[in-house]
Amino acid sequence: MNARHTVKIFADGADLAAMRKLAADPMIQGFTTNPTLMRQAGVGDYETFAREVLSVVSGRPVSFEVFADDLDDMERQALTLASWGPNVYVKIPVTNTKGVSTVPVLD
């Protein structure tokens, strides 16, 4: 069997200037970030940063991750993040910081 695979390159980070530069590169097909990368980059306002990212990525897919630890809060955050655009994908960790499974959030 000869399976054909397609590779898509997503840029991972939280540096808005770098994301803006990468958005000009047609090889970059999407973007992903997470709360840890944002914190390391000095992002103080998640929503403001995320909306700025969305304004520079030209409709390409963008993955944002919930930062809540409580399952109900995770679900609320996921719905809020997803409402920011049709190109927004939401990442939910497999477990919270207490080791509790997040599967109920996905049901």
Biopython code that builds the backbone (N, CA, C, O; Angstrom):
import numpy as np
from Bio.PDB.StructureBuilder import StructureBuilder

atoms = [
    (1, "MET", "N", (0.838, -1.166, 0.000)),
    (1, "MET", "CA", (0.000, 0.000, 0.000)),
    (1, "MET", "C", (0.889, 1.237, 0.000)),
    (1, "MET", "O", (1.848, 1.321, 0.767)),
    (2, "ASN", "N", (0.572, 2.175, -0.845)),
    (2, "ASN", "CA", (1.344, 3.404, -0.947)),
    (2, "ASN", "C", (0.513, 4.563, -0.402)),
    (2, "ASN", "O", (-0.252, 5.184, -1.140)),
    (3, "ALA", "N", (0.663, 4.849, 0.873)),
    (3, "ALA", "CA", (-0.084, 5.937, 1.501)),
    (3, "ALA", "C", (0.645, 7.251, 1.271)),
    (3, "ALA", "O", (1.869, 7.332, 1.382)),
    (4, "ARG", "N", (-0.116, 8.256, 0.954)),
    (4, "ARG", "CA", (0.469, 9.581, 0.742)),
    (4, "ARG", "C", (0.147, 10.447, 1.968)),
    (4, "ARG", "O", (-1.007, 10.543, 2.386)),
    (5, "HIS", "N", (1.159, 11.058, 2.521)),
    (5, "HIS", "CA", (0.987, 11.876, 3.715)),
    (5, "HIS", "C", (1.250, 13.332, 3.380)),
    (5, "HIS", "O", (2.138, 13.654, 2.590)),
    (6, "THR", "N", (0.483, 14.185, 3.978)),
    (6, "THR", "CA", (0.675, 15.612, 3.803)),
    (6, "THR", "C", (1.173, 16.193, 5.119)),
    (6, "THR", "O", (0.605, 15.939, 6.181)),
    (7, "VAL", "N", (2.218, 16.958, 5.032)),
    (7, "VAL", "CA", (2.777, 17.600, 6.216)),
    (7, "VAL", "C", (2.391, 19.071, 6.189)),
    (7, "VAL", "O", (2.535, 19.754, 5.175)),
    (8, "LYS", "N", (1.902, 19.538, 7.319)),
    (8, "LYS", "CA", (1.594, 20.957, 7.482)),
    (8, "LYS", "C", (2.496, 21.508, 8.564)),
    (8, "LYS", "O", (2.687, 20.877, 9.604)),
    (9, "ILE", "N", (3.044, 22.670, 8.325)),
    (9, "ILE", "CA", (3.951, 23.292, 9.277)),
    (9, "ILE", "C", (3.197, 24.348, 10.060)),
    (9, "ILE", "O", (2.635, 25.286, 9.494)),
    (10, "PHE", "N", (3.197, 24.174, 11.397)),
    (10, "PHE", "CA", (2.588, 25.132, 12.302)),
    (10, "PHE", "C", (3.691, 25.776, 13.133)),
    (10, "PHE", "O", (4.588, 25.088, 13.619)),
    (11, "ALA", "N", (3.625, 27.077, 13.293)),
    (11, "ALA", "CA", (4.584, 27.789, 14.136)),
    (11, "ALA", "C", (4.090, 27.745, 15.574)),
    (11, "ALA", "O", (2.907, 27.964, 15.836)),
    (12, "ASP", "N", (4.990, 27.462, 16.502)),
    (12, "ASP", "CA", (4.661, 27.344, 17.919)),
    (12, "ASP", "C", (5.394, 28.432, 18.683)),
    (12, "ASP", "O", (6.618, 28.535, 18.600)),
    (13, "GLY", "N", (4.659, 29.240, 19.422)),
    (13, "GLY", "CA", (5.308, 30.280, 20.198)),
    (13, "GLY", "C", (4.315, 31.299, 20.698)),
    (13, "GLY", "O", (3.104, 31.140, 20.540)),
    (14, "ALA", "N", (4.846, 32.361, 21.311)),
    (14, "ALA", "CA", (3.992, 33.416, 21.844)),
    (14, "ALA", "C", (4.631, 34.784, 21.665)),
    (14, "ALA", "O", (4.305, 35.727, 22.385)),
    (15, "ASP", "N", (5.537, 34.889, 20.708)),
    (15, "ASP", "CA", (6.177, 36.163, 20.394)),
    (15, "ASP", "C", (5.425, 36.760, 19.213)),
    (15, "ASP", "O", (5.555, 36.286, 18.084)),
    (16, "LEU", "N", (4.636, 37.803, 19.475)),
    (16, "LEU", "CA", (3.775, 38.370, 18.440)),
    (16, "LEU", "C", (4.571, 38.876, 17.239)),
    (16, "LEU", "O", (4.136, 38.711, 16.099)),
    (17, "ALA", "N", (5.720, 39.483, 17.476)),
    (17, "ALA", "CA", (6.542, 39.980, 16.363)),
    (17, "ALA", "C", (7.004, 38.815, 15.480)),
    (17, "ALA", "O", (6.984, 38.913, 14.253)),
    (18, "ALA", "N", (7.418, 37.720, 16.112)),
    (18, "ALA", "CA", (7.843, 36.543, 15.341)),
    (18, "ALA", "C", (6.657, 35.937, 14.597)),
    (18, "ALA", "O", (6.796, 35.497, 13.456)),
    (19, "MET", "N", (5.496, 35.914, 15.240)),
    (19, "MET", "CA", (4.301, 35.363, 14.589)),
    (19, "MET", "C", (3.923, 36.213, 13.374)),
    (19, "MET", "O", (3.543, 35.686, 12.329)),
    (20, "ARG", "N", (4.033, 37.516, 13.523)),
    (20, "ARG", "CA", (3.728, 38.424, 12.411)),
    (20, "ARG", "C", (4.666, 38.129, 11.229)),
    (20, "ARG", "O", (4.231, 38.076, 10.079)),
    (21, "LYS", "N", (5.948, 37.938, 11.530)),
    (21, "LYS", "CA", (6.927, 37.636, 10.478)),
    (21, "LYS", "C", (6.617, 36.282, 9.838)),
    (21, "LYS", "O", (6.655, 36.149, 8.615)),
    (22, "LEU", "N", (6.313, 35.283, 10.660)),
    (22, "LEU", "CA", (6.010, 33.948, 10.142)),
    (22, "LEU", "C", (4.706, 33.929, 9.340)),
    (22, "LEU", "O", (4.552, 33.117, 8.427)),
    (23, "ALA", "N", (3.771, 34.817, 9.674)),
    (23, "ALA", "CA", (2.512, 34.879, 8.940)),
    (23, "ALA", "C", (2.731, 35.290, 7.487)),
    (23, "ALA", "O", (1.888, 35.027, 6.630)),
    (24, "ALA", "N", (3.855, 35.928, 7.214)),
    (24, "ALA", "CA", (4.182, 36.329, 5.842)),
    (24, "ALA", "C", (4.782, 35.177, 5.039)),
    (24, "ALA", "O", (4.952, 35.290, 3.825)),
    (25, "ASP", "N", (5.101, 34.083, 5.702)),
    (25, "ASP", "CA", (5.708, 32.922, 5.045)),
    (25, "ASP", "C", (4.613, 31.937, 4.647)),
    (25, "ASP", "O", (3.947, 31.374, 5.517)),
    (26, "PRO", "N", (4.415, 31.720, 3.347)),
    (26, "PRO", "CA", (3.349, 30.818, 2.906)),
    (26, "PRO", "C", (3.556, 29.357, 3.330)),
    (26, "PRO", "O", (2.610, 28.571, 3.282)),
    (27, "MET", "N", (4.762, 28.983, 3.740)),
    (27, "MET", "CA", (4.989, 27.615, 4.213)),
    (27, "MET", "C", (4.342, 27.368, 5.578)),
    (27, "MET", "O", (4.017, 26.230, 5.918)),
    (28, "ILE", "N", (4.158, 28.434, 6.354)),
    (28, "ILE", "CA", (3.548, 28.307, 7.673)),
    (28, "ILE", "C", (2.036, 28.259, 7.475)),
    (28, "ILE", "O", (1.425, 29.227, 7.022)),
    (29, "GLN", "N", (1.450, 27.126, 7.818)),
    (29, "GLN", "CA", (0.026, 26.928, 7.547)),
    (29, "GLN", "C", (-0.863, 27.117, 8.762)),
    (29, "GLN", "O", (-2.087, 27.061, 8.647)),
    (30, "GLY", "N", (-0.267, 27.341, 9.923)),
    (30, "GLY", "CA", (-1.048, 27.569, 11.121)),
    (30, "GLY", "C", (-0.142, 27.923, 12.283)),
    (30, "GLY", "O", (1.083, 27.922, 12.166)),
    (31, "PHE", "N", (-0.773, 28.224, 13.404)),
    (31, "PHE", "CA", (-0.049, 28.660, 14.584)),
    (31, "PHE", "C", (-0.598, 27.955, 15.813)),
    (31, "PHE", "O", (-1.771, 27.584, 15.852)),
    (32, "THR", "N", (0.243, 27.772, 16.805)),
    (32, "THR", "CA", (-0.181, 27.187, 18.073)),
    (32, "THR", "C", (0.609, 27.845, 19.199)),
    (32, "THR", "O", (1.762, 28.240, 19.027)),
    (33, "THR", "N", (-0.036, 27.950, 20.339)),
    (33, "THR", "CA", (0.612, 28.517, 21.510)),
    (33, "THR", "C", (-0.018, 27.882, 22.739)),
    (33, "THR", "O", (-0.943, 27.078, 22.626)),
    (34, "ASN", "N", (0.475, 28.240, 23.894)),
    (34, "ASN", "CA", (-0.105, 27.723, 25.139)),
    (34, "ASN", "C", (0.210, 28.684, 26.268)),
    (34, "ASN", "O", (1.077, 29.545, 26.120)),
    (35, "PRO", "N", (-0.479, 28.554, 27.398)),
    (35, "PRO", "CA", (-0.272, 29.488, 28.506)),
    (35, "PRO", "C", (1.175, 29.559, 29.011)),
    (35, "PRO", "O", (1.629, 30.630, 29.414)),
    (36, "THR", "N", (1.896, 28.452, 28.994)),
    (36, "THR", "CA", (3.291, 28.473, 29.454)),
    (36, "THR", "C", (4.140, 29.343, 28.540)),
    (36, "THR", "O", (4.923, 30.163, 29.018)),
    (37, "LEU", "N", (3.992, 29.172, 27.225)),
    (37, "LEU", "CA", (4.752, 29.996, 26.283)),
    (37, "LEU", "C", (4.368, 31.467, 26.413)),
    (37, "LEU", "O", (5.224, 32.347, 26.326)),
    (38, "MET", "N", (3.091, 31.728, 26.620)),
    (38, "MET", "CA", (2.636, 33.113, 26.781)),
    (38, "MET", "C", (3.256, 33.742, 28.026)),
    (38, "MET", "O", (3.737, 34.874, 27.993)),
    (39, "ARG", "N", (3.236, 32.995, 29.112)),
    (39, "ARG", "CA", (3.823, 33.499, 30.370)),
    (39, "ARG", "C", (5.312, 33.791, 30.167)),
    (39, "ARG", "O", (5.804, 34.829, 30.608)),
    (40, "GLN", "N", (6.028, 32.882, 29.501)),
    (40, "GLN", "CA", (7.463, 33.075, 29.247)),
    (40, "GLN", "C", (7.721, 34.294, 28.363)),
    (40, "GLN", "O", (8.763, 34.939, 28.481)),
    (41, "ALA", "N", (6.774, 34.609, 27.478)),
    (41, "ALA", "CA", (6.924, 35.756, 26.581)),
    (41, "ALA", "C", (6.445, 37.054, 27.238)),
    (41, "ALA", "O", (6.519, 38.120, 26.627)),
    (42, "GLY", "N", (5.958, 36.969, 28.473)),
    (42, "GLY", "CA", (5.524, 38.161, 29.185)),
    (42, "GLY", "C", (4.112, 38.615, 28.842)),
    (42, "GLY", "O", (3.750, 39.762, 29.101)),
    (43, "VAL", "N", (3.311, 37.725, 28.261)),
    (43, "VAL", "CA", (1.930, 38.077, 27.932)),
    (43, "VAL", "C", (1.147, 38.214, 29.240)),
    (43, "VAL", "O", (1.104, 37.285, 30.047)),
    (44, "GLY", "N", (0.530, 39.379, 29.441)),
    (44, "GLY", "CA", (-0.220, 39.626, 30.658)),
    (44, "GLY", "C", (-1.722, 39.490, 30.478)),
    (44, "GLY", "O", (-2.448, 39.257, 31.444)),
    (45, "ASP", "N", (-2.188, 39.634, 29.253)),
    (45, "ASP", "CA", (-3.622, 39.584, 28.984)),
    (45, "ASP", "C", (-3.862, 38.580, 27.853)),
    (45, "ASP", "O", (-3.630, 38.876, 26.681)),
    (46, "TYR", "N", (-4.328, 37.395, 28.229)),
    (46, "TYR", "CA", (-4.519, 36.292, 27.279)),
    (46, "TYR", "C", (-5.400, 36.720, 26.118)),
    (46, "TYR", "O", (-5.027, 36.538, 24.959)),
    (47, "GLU", "N", (-6.569, 37.289, 26.414)),
    (47, "GLU", "CA", (-7.508, 37.618, 25.342)),
    (47, "GLU", "C", (-6.960, 38.677, 24.400)),
    (47, "GLU", "O", (-7.099, 38.549, 23.183)),
    (48, "THR", "N", (-6.349, 39.705, 24.928)),
    (48, "THR", "CA", (-5.780, 40.749, 24.068)),
    (48, "THR", "C", (-4.719, 40.145, 23.157)),
    (48, "THR", "O", (-4.700, 40.404, 21.954)),
    (49, "PHE", "N", (-3.841, 39.343, 23.738)),
    (49, "PHE", "CA", (-2.796, 38.696, 22.931)),
    (49, "PHE", "C", (-3.421, 37.810, 21.856)),
    (49, "PHE", "O", (-3.042, 37.888, 20.688)),
    (50, "ALA", "N", (-4.379, 36.969, 22.250)),
    (50, "ALA", "CA", (-4.990, 36.042, 21.298)),
    (50, "ALA", "C", (-5.664, 36.787, 20.154)),
    (50, "ALA", "O", (-5.555, 36.381, 18.997)),
    (51, "ARG", "N", (-6.350, 37.861, 20.467)),
    (51, "ARG", "CA", (-7.032, 38.628, 19.413)),
    (51, "ARG", "C", (-6.017, 39.310, 18.493)),
    (51, "ARG", "O", (-6.265, 39.447, 17.295)),
    (52, "GLU", "N", (-4.886, 39.734, 19.037)),
    (52, "GLU", "CA", (-3.820, 40.295, 18.200)),
    (52, "GLU", "C", (-3.263, 39.225, 17.277)),
    (52, "GLU", "O", (-3.024, 39.481, 16.097)),
    (53, "VAL", "N", (-3.053, 38.020, 17.813)),
    (53, "VAL", "CA", (-2.583, 36.906, 16.984)),
    (53, "VAL", "C", (-3.569, 36.662, 15.849)),
    (53, "VAL", "O", (-3.170, 36.527, 14.692)),
    (54, "LEU", "N", (-4.853, 36.605, 16.180)),
    (54, "LEU", "CA", (-5.863, 36.348, 15.154)),
    (54, "LEU", "C", (-5.871, 37.432, 14.076)),
    (54, "LEU", "O", (-6.194, 37.155, 12.921)),
    (55, "SER", "N", (-5.522, 38.650, 14.445)),
    (55, "SER", "CA", (-5.520, 39.731, 13.462)),
    (55, "SER", "C", (-4.342, 39.647, 12.493)),
    (55, "SER", "O", (-4.385, 40.252, 11.422)),
    (56, "VAL", "N", (-3.282, 38.901, 12.854)),
    (56, "VAL", "CA", (-2.108, 38.839, 11.977)),
    (56, "VAL", "C", (-1.935, 37.514, 11.236)),
    (56, "VAL", "O", (-1.054, 37.409, 10.383)),
    (57, "VAL", "N", (-2.742, 36.510, 11.532)),
    (57, "VAL", "CA", (-2.503, 35.193, 10.931)),
    (57, "VAL", "C", (-3.297, 34.934, 9.654)),
    (57, "VAL", "O", (-3.235, 33.837, 9.100)),
    (58, "SER", "N", (-4.021, 35.904, 9.198)),
    (58, "SER", "CA", (-4.727, 35.821, 7.914)),
    (58, "SER", "C", (-5.672, 34.624, 7.802)),
    (58, "SER", "O", (-5.716, 33.969, 6.761)),
    (59, "GLY", "N", (-6.417, 34.337, 8.850)),
    (59, "GLY", "CA", (-7.414, 33.270, 8.788)),
    (59, "GLY", "C", (-6.875, 31.857, 8.869)),
    (59, "GLY", "O", (-7.646, 30.900, 8.797)),
    (60, "ARG", "N", (-5.576, 31.705, 9.016)),
    (60, "ARG", "CA", (-5.013, 30.358, 9.165)),
    (60, "ARG", "C", (-5.396, 29.775, 10.513)),
    (60, "ARG", "O", (-5.732, 30.524, 11.430)),
    (61, "PRO", "N", (-5.355, 28.448, 10.658)),
    (61, "PRO", "CA", (-5.698, 27.823, 11.934)),
    (61, "PRO", "C", (-4.782, 28.294, 13.064)),
    (61, "PRO", "O", (-3.574, 28.452, 12.885)),
    (62, "VAL", "N", (-5.387, 28.513, 14.228)),
    (62, "VAL", "CA", (-4.646, 28.896, 15.417)),
    (62, "VAL", "C", (-5.166, 28.047, 16.576)),
    (62, "VAL", "O", (-6.375, 27.929, 16.775)),
    (63, "SER", "N", (-4.247, 27.459, 17.335)),
    (63, "SER", "CA", (-4.614, 26.670, 18.511)),
    (63, "SER", "C", (-4.265, 27.444, 19.765)),
    (63, "SER", "O", (-3.124, 27.861, 19.958)),
    (64, "PHE", "N", (-5.273, 27.632, 20.625)),
    (64, "PHE", "CA", (-5.082, 28.224, 21.940)),
    (64, "PHE", "C", (-5.449, 27.166, 22.968)),
    (64, "PHE", "O", (-6.272, 26.291, 22.697)),
    (65, "GLU", "N", (-4.849, 27.241, 24.135)),
    (65, "GLU", "CA", (-5.110, 26.237, 25.174)),
    (65, "GLU", "C", (-5.801, 26.871, 26.372)),
    (65, "GLU", "O", (-5.489, 27.996, 26.764)),
    (66, "VAL", "N", (-6.739, 26.134, 26.943)),
    (66, "VAL", "CA", (-7.366, 26.602, 28.180)),
    (66, "VAL", "C", (-6.303, 26.676, 29.267)),
    (66, "VAL", "O", (-5.314, 25.944, 29.226)),
    (67, "PHE", "N", (-6.506, 27.556, 30.234)),
    (67, "PHE", "CA", (-5.560, 27.659, 31.336)),
    (67, "PHE", "C", (-6.204, 27.367, 32.684)),
    (67, "PHE", "O", (-5.532, 27.386, 33.715)),
    (68, "ALA", "N", (-7.491, 27.101, 32.677)),
    (68, "ALA", "CA", (-8.189, 26.761, 33.921)),
    (68, "ALA", "C", (-7.782, 25.373, 34.392)),
    (68, "ALA", "O", (-7.297, 24.557, 33.609)),
    (69, "ASP", "N", (-7.982, 25.117, 35.669)),
    (69, "ASP", "CA", (-7.675, 23.809, 36.233)),
    (69, "ASP", "C", (-8.948, 23.062, 36.625)),
    (69, "ASP", "O", (-8.968, 21.832, 36.671)),
    (70, "ASP", "N", (-10.001, 23.812, 36.906)),
    (70, "ASP", "CA", (-11.301, 23.248, 37.246)),
    (70, "ASP", "C", (-12.015, 22.842, 35.958)),
    (70, "ASP", "O", (-12.017, 23.599, 34.987)),
    (71, "LEU", "N", (-12.617, 21.663, 35.940)),
    (71, "LEU", "CA", (-13.223, 21.149, 34.709)),
    (71, "LEU", "C", (-14.337, 22.046, 34.170)),
    (71, "LEU", "O", (-14.418, 22.262, 32.960)),
    (72, "ASP", "N", (-15.196, 22.572, 35.047)),
    (72, "ASP", "CA", (-16.258, 23.466, 34.586)),
    (72, "ASP", "C", (-15.680, 24.741, 33.981)),
    (72, "ASP", "O", (-16.168, 25.234, 32.964)),
    (73, "ASP", "N", (-14.631, 25.272, 34.618)),
    (73, "ASP", "CA", (-13.974, 26.469, 34.081)),
    (73, "ASP", "C", (-13.294, 26.166, 32.748)),
    (73, "ASP", "O", (-13.308, 26.993, 31.837)),
    (74, "MET", "N", (-12.696, 24.971, 32.635)),
    (74, "MET", "CA", (-12.086, 24.579, 31.358)),
    (74, "MET", "C", (-13.119, 24.614, 30.236)),
    (74, "MET", "O", (-12.867, 25.142, 29.154)),
    (75, "GLU", "N", (-14.282, 24.043, 30.518)),
    (75, "GLU", "CA", (-15.327, 24.004, 29.496)),
    (75, "GLU", "C", (-15.767, 25.414, 29.113)),
    (75, "GLU", "O", (-15.921, 25.710, 27.929)),
    (76, "ARG", "N", (-15.969, 26.283, 30.097)),
    (76, "ARG", "CA", (-16.362, 27.667, 29.809)),
    (76, "ARG", "C", (-15.280, 28.367, 28.985)),
    (76, "ARG", "O", (-15.586, 29.053, 28.010)),
    (77, "GLN", "N", (-14.020, 28.193, 29.378)),
    (77, "GLN", "CA", (-12.930, 28.820, 28.625)),
    (77, "GLN", "C", (-12.854, 28.278, 27.203)),
    (77, "GLN", "O", (-12.657, 29.039, 26.256)),
    (78, "ALA", "N", (-13.010, 26.977, 27.054)),
    (78, "ALA", "CA", (-12.948, 26.374, 25.716)),
    (78, "ALA", "C", (-14.013, 26.968, 24.810)),
    (78, "ALA", "O", (-13.737, 27.285, 23.653)),
    (79, "LEU", "N", (-15.218, 27.121, 25.320)),
    (79, "LEU", "CA", (-16.300, 27.698, 24.516)),
    (79, "LEU", "C", (-16.018, 29.161, 24.180)),
    (79, "LEU", "O", (-16.303, 29.614, 23.071)),
    (80, "THR", "N", (-15.463, 29.890, 25.130)),
    (80, "THR", "CA", (-15.115, 31.289, 24.873)),
    (80, "THR", "C", (-14.028, 31.380, 23.807)),
    (80, "THR", "O", (-14.154, 32.145, 22.850)),
    (81, "LEU", "N", (-12.955, 30.596, 23.974)),
    (81, "LEU", "CA", (-11.865, 30.613, 22.987)),
    (81, "LEU", "C", (-12.384, 30.263, 21.598)),
    (81, "LEU", "O", (-12.048, 30.936, 20.624)),
    (82, "ALA", "N", (-13.186, 29.234, 21.501)),
    (82, "ALA", "CA", (-13.707, 28.791, 20.206)),
    (82, "ALA", "C", (-14.572, 29.866, 19.558)),
    (82, "ALA", "O", (-14.662, 29.927, 18.332)),
    (83, "SER", "N", (-15.206, 30.711, 20.359)),
    (83, "SER", "CA", (-16.083, 31.747, 19.813)),
    (83, "SER", "C", (-15.316, 32.886, 19.148)),
    (83, "SER", "O", (-15.921, 33.729, 18.486)),
    (84, "TRP", "N", (-14.006, 32.922, 19.312)),
    (84, "TRP", "CA", (-13.215, 34.019, 18.753)),
    (84, "TRP", "C", (-13.002, 33.914, 17.255)),
    (84, "TRP", "O", (-12.520, 34.865, 16.641)),
    (85, "GLY", "N", (-13.344, 32.796, 16.652)),
    (85, "GLY", "CA", (-13.227, 32.697, 15.201)),
    (85, "GLY", "C", (-13.320, 31.279, 14.702)),
    (85, "GLY", "O", (-13.052, 30.335, 15.445)),
    (86, "PRO", "N", (-13.703, 31.119, 13.434)),
    (86, "PRO", "CA", (-13.830, 29.780, 12.859)),
    (86, "PRO", "C", (-12.485, 29.078, 12.662)),
    (86, "PRO", "O", (-12.444, 27.868, 12.440)),
    (87, "ASN", "N", (-11.399, 29.822, 12.741)),
    (87, "ASN", "CA", (-10.064, 29.251, 12.580)),
    (87, "ASN", "C", (-9.400, 28.953, 13.921)),
    (87, "ASN", "O", (-8.220, 28.605, 13.962)),
    (88, "VAL", "N", (-10.149, 29.087, 15.022)),
    (88, "VAL", "CA", (-9.606, 28.839, 16.368)),
    (88, "VAL", "C", (-9.877, 27.393, 16.771)),
    (88, "VAL", "O", (-11.010, 26.915, 16.713)),
    (89, "TYR", "N", (-8.821, 26.718, 17.177)),
    (89, "TYR", "CA", (-8.901, 25.361, 17.713)),
    (89, "TYR", "C", (-8.480, 25.431, 19.171)),
    (89, "TYR", "O", (-7.552, 26.159, 19.522)),
    (90, "VAL", "N", (-9.164, 24.672, 20.017)),
    (90, "VAL", "CA", (-8.919, 24.743, 21.447)),
    (90, "VAL", "C", (-8.252, 23.465, 21.933)),
    (90, "VAL", "O", (-8.712, 22.355, 21.662)),
    (91, "LYS", "N", (-7.154, 23.652, 22.658)),
    (91, "LYS", "CA", (-6.442, 22.522, 23.254)),
    (91, "LYS", "C", (-6.851, 22.406, 24.715)),
    (91, "LYS", "O", (-6.878, 23.390, 25.453)),
    (92, "ILE", "N", (-7.168, 21.176, 25.114)),
    (92, "ILE", "CA", (-7.497, 20.873, 26.498)),
    (92, "ILE", "C", (-6.539, 19.775, 26.945)),
    (92, "ILE", "O", (-6.456, 18.731, 26.299)),
    (93, "PRO", "N", (-5.812, 19.999, 28.047)),
    (93, "PRO", "CA", (-4.872, 18.963, 28.496)),
    (93, "PRO", "C", (-5.609, 17.681, 28.881)),
    (93, "PRO", "O", (-6.789, 17.725, 29.228)),
    (94, "VAL", "N", (-4.935, 16.566, 28.822)),
    (94, "VAL", "CA", (-5.526, 15.263, 29.140)),
    (94, "VAL", "C", (-5.914, 15.177, 30.606)),
    (94, "VAL", "O", (-6.918, 14.559, 30.960)),
    (95, "THR", "N", (-5.108, 15.805, 31.457)),
    (95, "THR", "CA", (-5.415, 15.867, 32.888)),
    (95, "THR", "C", (-5.174, 17.290, 33.365)),
    (95, "THR", "O", (-4.444, 18.052, 32.730)),
    (96, "ASN", "N", (-5.791, 17.643, 34.487)),
    (96, "ASN", "CA", (-5.482, 18.942, 35.079)),
    (96, "ASN", "C", (-4.234, 18.796, 35.952)),
    (96, "ASN", "O", (-3.614, 17.733, 35.973)),
    (97, "THR", "N", (-3.866, 19.853, 36.668)),
    (97, "THR", "CA", (-2.637, 19.801, 37.451)),
    (97, "THR", "C", (-2.720, 18.865, 38.650)),
    (97, "THR", "O", (-1.703, 18.540, 39.263)),
    (98, "LYS", "N", (-3.932, 18.434, 38.981)),
    (98, "LYS", "CA", (-4.120, 17.476, 40.091)),
    (98, "LYS", "C", (-4.165, 16.038, 39.588)),
    (98, "LYS", "O", (-4.354, 15.111, 40.375)),
    (99, "GLY", "N", (-3.993, 15.849, 38.285)),
    (99, "GLY", "CA", (-4.030, 14.513, 37.710)),
    (99, "GLY", "C", (-5.423, 14.010, 37.400)),
    (99, "GLY", "O", (-5.601, 12.837, 37.070)),
    (100, "VAL", "N", (-6.422, 14.890, 37.503)),
    (100, "VAL", "CA", (-7.798, 14.503, 37.226)),
    (100, "VAL", "C", (-8.023, 14.524, 35.712)),
    (100, "VAL", "O", (-7.668, 15.493, 35.040)),
    (101, "SER", "N", (-8.610, 13.457, 35.185)),
    (101, "SER", "CA", (-8.887, 13.362, 33.766)),
    (101, "SER", "C", (-9.837, 14.461, 33.321)),
    (101, "SER", "O", (-10.784, 14.798, 34.032)),
    (102, "THR", "N", (-9.580, 15.021, 32.141)),
    (102, "THR", "CA", (-10.443, 16.066, 31.580)),
    (102, "THR", "C", (-11.444, 15.500, 30.571)),
    (102, "THR", "O", (-12.126, 16.259, 29.881)),
    (103, "VAL", "N", (-11.533, 14.187, 30.484)),
    (103, "VAL", "CA", (-12.461, 13.560, 29.542)),
    (103, "VAL", "C", (-13.902, 14.078, 29.706)),
    (103, "VAL", "O", (-14.587, 14.260, 28.699)),
    (104, "PRO", "N", (-14.383, 14.321, 30.930)),
    (104, "PRO", "CA", (-15.751, 14.843, 31.055)),
    (104, "PRO", "C", (-15.957, 16.182, 30.324)),
    (104, "PRO", "O", (-17.071, 16.486, 29.897)),
    (105, "VAL", "N", (-14.915, 16.962, 30.182)),
    (105, "VAL", "CA", (-15.018, 18.233, 29.459)),
    (105, "VAL", "C", (-15.287, 17.979, 27.980)),
    (105, "VAL", "O", (-15.939, 18.781, 27.313)),
    (106, "LEU", "N", (-14.788, 16.873, 27.482)),
    (106, "LEU", "CA", (-14.900, 16.559, 26.054)),
    (106, "LEU", "C", (-16.207, 15.892, 25.678)),
    (106, "LEU", "O", (-16.546, 15.833, 24.496)),
    (107, "ASP", "N", (-16.955, 15.383, 26.662)),
    (107, "ASP", "CA", (-18.215, 14.697, 26.380)),
    (107, "ASP", "C", (-19.311, 15.661, 25.993)),
    (107, "ASP", "O", (-20.436, 15.241, 25.724)),
]
sb = StructureBuilder()
sb.init_structure("model")
sb.init_model(0)
sb.init_chain("A")
sb.init_seg("    ")
for serial, (resi, resn, name, xyz) in enumerate(atoms, 1):
    if name == "N":
        sb.init_residue(resn, " ", resi, " ")
    sb.init_atom(name, np.array(xyz, "f"), 0.0, 1.0, " ", f" {name:<3s}", serial, name[0])
structure = sb.get_structure()
